[in-house]
Amino acid sequence: MITHPRVGDYISNTCPRCRKLVRSHIELRSVGLTRTRLVVPDVPVDVCPSCGHMISVAPDGIAQLREAGCPK
């Protein structure tokens, strides 16, 4: 069974800004959708501890972004 990372979990990942292997962590951040002014709060994202760059969106956060981006 595959478990999704939760807030506070650590993940081994490659940071595209630092270009090195880092032990990143999941935290909640506000994410802006491209080509819109919409900002979705409290999305779980993978963050580099060295530079603070958002590496990726956690699988649980993708559903939040889809829900916020679809027309009502």
C-alpha positions as CSV (number, residue, x, y, z in Angstrom):
1,M,0.0,0.0,0.0
2,I,1.3,3.5,-0.9
3,T,0.9,6.2,1.7
4,H,0.9,9.8,0.8
5,P,3.2,12.1,2.7
6,R,1.7,14.3,5.4
7,V,2.6,17.7,6.7
8,G,5.9,17.5,8.6
9,D,7.1,14.3,6.8
10,Y,10.6,14.3,5.2
11,I,11.2,13.2,1.6
12,S,14.4,12.6,-0.4
13,N,14.2,14.8,-3.5
14,T,16.2,16.8,-6.0
15,C,15.8,20.5,-5.8
16,P,15.7,22.1,-9.3
17,R,17.0,25.5,-7.9
18,C,19.9,24.0,-5.8
19,R,20.5,21.2,-8.3
20,K,21.4,18.8,-5.4
21,L,19.8,15.9,-3.5
22,V,18.1,17.3,-0.4
23,R,16.0,16.0,2.4
24,S,12.9,18.1,1.8
25,H,9.8,18.4,4.0
26,I,6.1,18.8,3.5
27,E,4.5,22.1,4.7
28,L,1.4,24.1,4.0
29,R,1.7,27.1,1.6
30,S,-0.5,29.3,-0.5
31,V,-0.2,28.4,-4.2
32,G,-1.1,30.7,-7.1
33,L,-2.6,29.1,-10.2
34,T,-1.0,30.1,-13.5
35,R,-2.8,32.4,-15.9
36,T,-5.3,33.4,-13.1
37,R,-5.2,35.6,-10.0
38,L,-6.5,32.8,-7.9
39,V,-4.4,31.8,-4.8
40,V,-5.3,28.5,-3.1
41,P,-4.3,28.6,0.7
42,D,-3.0,25.7,2.8
43,V,-1.8,23.4,0.0
44,P,0.7,20.7,1.1
45,V,3.9,21.2,-0.9
46,D,7.4,19.7,-0.9
47,V,9.9,22.4,0.2
48,C,13.7,22.5,-0.1
49,P,15.4,23.2,3.3
50,S,18.4,25.0,1.8
51,C,16.7,27.6,-0.4
52,G,13.0,27.4,0.5
53,H,12.0,26.6,-3.1
54,M,8.7,24.7,-3.6
55,I,9.8,21.5,-5.3
56,S,6.4,19.9,-5.9
57,V,2.8,19.7,-4.8
58,A,1.9,16.7,-2.6
59,P,-0.7,14.3,-4.1
60,D,-3.3,15.5,-1.5
61,G,-2.8,19.0,-2.7
62,I,-3.5,18.3,-6.4
63,A,-7.2,17.6,-5.6
64,Q,-7.4,21.0,-3.8
65,L,-5.9,22.8,-6.8
66,R,-8.3,21.0,-9.2
67,E,-11.3,21.8,-7.1
68,A,-10.3,25.5,-6.9
69,G,-9.6,25.8,-10.6
70,C,-12.7,24.3,-12.0
71,P,-15.6,26.6,-12.9
72,K,-18.6,26.5,-10.6
